[in-house]
Amino acid sequence: MRNPFSFRSVIFAFAILLFFSSASLAVIVDRIVAVVNGKVITLSELEKRAQPILSKYITSDMSHEEQAEIRQKIYAQILPQMIDDYLVDDEIKRLGIKVTDEEVEGAIENICKNNGITRDEFEKRLNQEGVTLEDYKKQIATQIERLQLVNAEVKSKIVITDEMVKDYLRKQKGSTGYEGPFYILEHICIVPEGDGPQAEQMAKARAEKALRALKEGVPFEEAAKRFSSHVPAAQDIRLGVFSLDEMAPYIKEAVKRLSPGEYSGVLKTPLGFEILRLSGISNSKDVDVDPATMEEVRRKLYDQEINQRFQDWLNELRSKSTIRILL
């Protein structure tokens, strides 16, 4: 009679035991660390999210106790962010917010334009930072989704008035301690197109050509349009309003010799080569503030207000949700 407990049966039974043992071990290792409106966040998800930070703060020469303490602190900071992400993503789905490929491409085009770089240069920089184009597109899509969510949920119109901008500038001036007079500066700016001595020499030669044009009677605004580089930092003729204490030494020395309406020679600066014109002098920094500075501060205050209202909305969303933290 054939033995029913064949060698194959024993092997099969052993494989079954291994499977269930491994599965049980996986459950133990990959435990639940939070439940958000019925959806779970597992330890493995938390570890994956925290890994870039863990790699910076945990080193091999640390004891197990030190590593465990740091890991727990980082987990405690990352987990609330993951919970917020779950809540936000659920709201995005509930509202039916979707981002098209065209919107993502348009955002990337604006990034390239604002930074004065080509699409190839943009992708090259991503590669240097170890980020794939597809991953970056996903990040952009997430940002656009959240912006649309803010627009949908933060319904009150936000208005940042000129007085709010000037009040902010007054407080900034008070915190830095800078005193007048304040110099209103304009510039012609030529940025080297590439690296190396040859690119620098070409930029300097273009700046000297701009200086000759000014001496021949070409208006400063026209010379700026004709000779300035096609990058955001150089395209805006208004440089800003500064006290002498705020200026770099080489800028200060050039400006001190100018009267309103006069311009400097060619100056070597971190941007490249610049020609400065003293547009005017004011005793108050919040008087005659140039439009570029006004708009920059206005955008900053608007972003702060949006972030605050979004945080208030998120706090309210948390209070209405069922959240259990099991970390």
Contacts in CASP RR format, 6 or more apart in sequence:
PFRMAT RR
TARGET T0000
AUTHOR 0000-0000-0000
METHOD contacts of the structure
MODEL  1
MRNPFSFRSVIFAFAILLFFSSASLAVIVDRIVAVVNGKVITLSELEKRA
QPILSKYITSDMSHEEQAEIRQKIYAQILPQMIDDYLVDDEIKRLGIKVT
DEEVEGAIENICKNNGITRDEFEKRLNQEGVTLEDYKKQIATQIERLQLV
NAEVKSKIVITDEMVKDYLRKQKGSTGYEGPFYILEHICIVPEGDGPQAE
QMAKARAEKALRALKEGVPFEEAAKRFSSHVPAAQDIRLGVFSLDEMAPY
IKEAVKRLSPGEYSGVLKTPLGFEILRLSGISNSKDVDVDPATMEEVRRK
LYDQEINQRFQDWLNELRSKSTIRILL
29 43 0 8 1.000
29 44 0 8 1.000
30 42 0 8 1.000
30 43 0 8 1.000
30 44 0 8 1.000
31 42 0 8 1.000
31 43 0 8 1.000
31 326 0 8 1.000
32 40 0 8 1.000
32 41 0 8 1.000
32 42 0 8 1.000
32 43 0 8 1.000
32 326 0 8 1.000
33 41 0 8 1.000
33 42 0 8 1.000
33 43 0 8 1.000
33 46 0 8 1.000
33 75 0 8 1.000
33 79 0 8 1.000
33 325 0 8 1.000
33 326 0 8 1.000
33 327 0 8 1.000
34 40 0 8 1.000
34 41 0 8 1.000
34 79 0 8 1.000
34 82 0 8 1.000
34 83 0 8 1.000
34 323 0 8 1.000
34 324 0 8 1.000
34 325 0 8 1.000
34 326 0 8 1.000
34 327 0 8 1.000
35 41 0 8 1.000
35 322 0 8 1.000
35 323 0 8 1.000
35 324 0 8 1.000
35 326 0 8 1.000
36 83 0 8 1.000
36 86 0 8 1.000
36 87 0 8 1.000
36 321 0 8 1.000
36 322 0 8 1.000
36 323 0 8 1.000
37 86 0 8 1.000
37 87 0 8 1.000
37 90 0 8 1.000
37 321 0 8 1.000
37 322 0 8 1.000
37 323 0 8 1.000
38 322 0 8 1.000
39 86 0 8 1.000
41 79 0 8 1.000
41 82 0 8 1.000
41 83 0 8 1.000
41 86 0 8 1.000
45 82 0 8 1.000
46 75 0 8 1.000
46 78 0 8 1.000
46 79 0 8 1.000
46 82 0 8 1.000
46 327 0 8 1.000
47 54 0 8 1.000
49 78 0 8 1.000
49 81 0 8 1.000
49 82 0 8 1.000
50 71 0 8 1.000
50 74 0 8 1.000
50 75 0 8 1.000
50 78 0 8 1.000
53 74 0 8 1.000
53 78 0 8 1.000
54 70 0 8 1.000
54 71 0 8 1.000
54 74 0 8 1.000
57 70 0 8 1.000
57 74 0 8 1.000
58 67 0 8 1.000
58 70 0 8 1.000
58 71 0 8 1.000
62 70 0 8 1.000
75 327 0 8 1.000
76 327 0 8 1.000
79 325 0 8 1.000
79 327 0 8 1.000
83 318 0 8 1.000
83 323 0 8 1.000
83 325 0 8 1.000
84 314 0 8 1.000
84 318 0 8 1.000
87 314 0 8 1.000
87 317 0 8 1.000
87 318 0 8 1.000
87 321 0 8 1.000
88 146 0 8 1.000
88 149 0 8 1.000
88 314 0 8 1.000
91 149 0 8 1.000
91 153 0 8 1.000
91 317 0 8 1.000
92 145 0 8 1.000
92 146 0 8 1.000
92 149 0 8 1.000
95 149 0 8 1.000
95 152 0 8 1.000
97 145 0 8 1.000
97 148 0 8 1.000
97 149 0 8 1.000
97 152 0 8 1.000
98 145 0 8 1.000
99 141 0 8 1.000
99 144 0 8 1.000
99 145 0 8 1.000
99 148 0 8 1.000
103 141 0 8 1.000
103 144 0 8 1.000
104 137 0 8 1.000
104 140 0 8 1.000
104 141 0 8 1.000
104 144 0 8 1.000
107 140 0 8 1.000
107 143 0 8 1.000
107 144 0 8 1.000
108 119 0 8 1.000
108 122 0 8 1.000
108 136 0 8 1.000
108 137 0 8 1.000
108 140 0 8 1.000
109 119 0 8 1.000
111 122 0 8 1.000
112 118 0 8 1.000
112 119 0 8 1.000
112 121 0 8 1.000
112 122 0 8 1.000
114 232 0 8 1.000
115 122 0 8 1.000
115 231 0 8 1.000
115 232 0 8 1.000
116 230 0 8 1.000
116 231 0 8 1.000
116 232 0 8 1.000
117 125 0 8 1.000
123 133 0 8 1.000
126 132 0 8 1.000
126 133 0 8 1.000
126 136 0 8 1.000
150 306 0 8 1.000
150 309 0 8 1.000
150 310 0 8 1.000
153 310 0 8 1.000
153 313 0 8 1.000
154 306 0 8 1.000
154 309 0 8 1.000
154 310 0 8 1.000
154 313 0 8 1.000
156 309 0 8 1.000
158 302 0 8 1.000
158 305 0 8 1.000
158 306 0 8 1.000
158 309 0 8 1.000
160 298 0 8 1.000
160 301 0 8 1.000
160 302 0 8 1.000
160 305 0 8 1.000
162 294 0 8 1.000
164 301 0 8 1.000
165 289 0 8 1.000
165 294 0 8 1.000
165 297 0 8 1.000
165 298 0 8 1.000
165 301 0 8 1.000
166 286 0 8 1.000
166 289 0 8 1.000
168 297 0 8 1.000
168 301 0 8 1.000
169 285 0 8 1.000
169 286 0 8 1.000
169 289 0 8 1.000
169 293 0 8 1.000
169 297 0 8 1.000
170 285 0 8 1.000
170 286 0 8 1.000
173 285 0 8 1.000
173 286 0 8 1.000
176 246 0 8 1.000
178 243 0 8 1.000
178 245 0 8 1.000
178 246 0 8 1.000
178 285 0 8 1.000
179 243 0 8 1.000
179 245 0 8 1.000
180 243 0 8 1.000
180 283 0 8 1.000
180 284 0 8 1.000
180 285 0 8 1.000
181 243 0 8 1.000
181 281 0 8 1.000
181 282 0 8 1.000
181 283 0 8 1.000
182 241 0 8 1.000
182 242 0 8 1.000
182 243 0 8 1.000
182 281 0 8 1.000
182 282 0 8 1.000
182 283 0 8 1.000
182 284 0 8 1.000
182 285 0 8 1.000
183 241 0 8 1.000
183 242 0 8 1.000
183 243 0 8 1.000
183 244 0 8 1.000
183 247 0 8 1.000
183 255 0 8 1.000
183 278 0 8 1.000
183 280 0 8 1.000
183 281 0 8 1.000
184 240 0 8 1.000
184 241 0 8 1.000
184 278 0 8 1.000
184 279 0 8 1.000
184 280 0 8 1.000
184 281 0 8 1.000
184 282 0 8 1.000
184 288 0 8 1.000
184 290 0 8 1.000
185 238 0 8 1.000
185 239 0 8 1.000
185 240 0 8 1.000
185 241 0 8 1.000
185 242 0 8 1.000
185 255 0 8 1.000
185 276 0 8 1.000
185 277 0 8 1.000
185 278 0 8 1.000
185 279 0 8 1.000
186 220 0 8 1.000
186 224 0 8 1.000
186 237 0 8 1.000
186 238 0 8 1.000
186 239 0 8 1.000
186 276 0 8 1.000
186 277 0 8 1.000
186 279 0 8 1.000
187 224 0 8 1.000
187 237 0 8 1.000
187 239 0 8 1.000
187 274 0 8 1.000
187 275 0 8 1.000
187 276 0 8 1.000
187 277 0 8 1.000
188 207 0 8 1.000
188 210 0 8 1.000
188 220 0 8 1.000
188 223 0 8 1.000
188 224 0 8 1.000
188 227 0 8 1.000
188 228 0 8 1.000
188 237 0 8 1.000
188 274 0 8 1.000
188 275 0 8 1.000
189 228 0 8 1.000
189 229 0 8 1.000
189 233 0 8 1.000
189 234 0 8 1.000
189 271 0 8 1.000
189 272 0 8 1.000
189 273 0 8 1.000
189 274 0 8 1.000
190 203 0 8 1.000
190 204 0 8 1.000
190 206 0 8 1.000
190 207 0 8 1.000
190 210 0 8 1.000
190 227 0 8 1.000
190 228 0 8 1.000
190 229 0 8 1.000
190 234 0 8 1.000
190 272 0 8 1.000
190 273 0 8 1.000
190 274 0 8 1.000
191 203 0 8 1.000
191 229 0 8 1.000
191 231 0 8 1.000
191 233 0 8 1.000
191 234 0 8 1.000
191 271 0 8 1.000
191 272 0 8 1.000
192 199 0 8 1.000
192 200 0 8 1.000
192 202 0 8 1.000
192 203 0 8 1.000
192 272 0 8 1.000
193 199 0 8 1.000
193 202 0 8 1.000
193 203 0 8 1.000
193 229 0 8 1.000
200 272 0 8 1.000
203 229 0 8 1.000
203 272 0 8 1.000
203 273 0 8 1.000
204 266 0 8 1.000
204 268 0 8 1.000
204 273 0 8 1.000
206 227 0 8 1.000
206 273 0 8 1.000
207 227 0 8 1.000
207 266 0 8 1.000
207 273 0 8 1.000
207 274 0 8 1.000
207 275 0 8 1.000
208 266 0 8 1.000
209 227 0 8 1.000
210 223 0 8 1.000
210 226 0 8 1.000
210 227 0 8 1.000
210 275 0 8 1.000
211 265 0 8 1.000
211 266 0 8 1.000
211 275 0 8 1.000
213 223 0 8 1.000
213 226 0 8 1.000
213 227 0 8 1.000
214 220 0 8 1.000
214 223 0 8 1.000
214 263 0 8 1.000
214 275 0 8 1.000
218 226 0 8 1.000
220 237 0 8 1.000
220 263 0 8 1.000
220 277 0 8 1.000
221 237 0 8 1.000
224 237 0 8 1.000
228 234 0 8 1.000
228 235 0 8 1.000
228 237 0 8 1.000
229 235 0 8 1.000
233 271 0 8 1.000
234 271 0 8 1.000
236 292 0 8 1.000
238 279 0 8 1.000
238 290 0 8 1.000
238 291 0 8 1.000
238 292 0 8 1.000
238 293 0 8 1.000
239 276 0 8 1.000
240 290 0 8 1.000
240 292 0 8 1.000
240 293 0 8 1.000
241 282 0 8 1.000
241 285 0 8 1.000
241 288 0 8 1.000
241 289 0 8 1.000
241 290 0 8 1.000
241 293 0 8 1.000
243 285 0 8 1.000
244 252 0 8 1.000
244 255 0 8 1.000
244 256 0 8 1.000
247 255 0 8 1.000
248 269 0 8 1.000
250 267 0 8 1.000
250 268 0 8 1.000
250 269 0 8 1.000
251 267 0 8 1.000
251 269 0 8 1.000
251 276 0 8 1.000
254 264 0 8 1.000
254 265 0 8 1.000
254 267 0 8 1.000
254 276 0 8 1.000
255 264 0 8 1.000
255 276 0 8 1.000
255 278 0 8 1.000
257 264 0 8 1.000
258 264 0 8 1.000
258 276 0 8 1.000
258 277 0 8 1.000
258 278 0 8 1.000
259 278 0 8 1.000
260 278 0 8 1.000
260 279 0 8 1.000
260 280 0 8 1.000
260 281 0 8 1.000
261 277 0 8 1.000
261 278 0 8 1.000
261 279 0 8 1.000
261 280 0 8 1.000
262 277 0 8 1.000
262 278 0 8 1.000
263 275 0 8 1.000
263 276 0 8 1.000
263 277 0 8 1.000
263 278 0 8 1.000
264 275 0 8 1.000
264 276 0 8 1.000
264 277 0 8 1.000
265 275 0 8 1.000
265 276 0 8 1.000
266 273 0 8 1.000
266 274 0 8 1.000
266 275 0 8 1.000
267 273 0 8 1.000
267 274 0 8 1.000
267 275 0 8 1.000
267 276 0 8 1.000
280 288 0 8 1.000
282 288 0 8 1.000
END
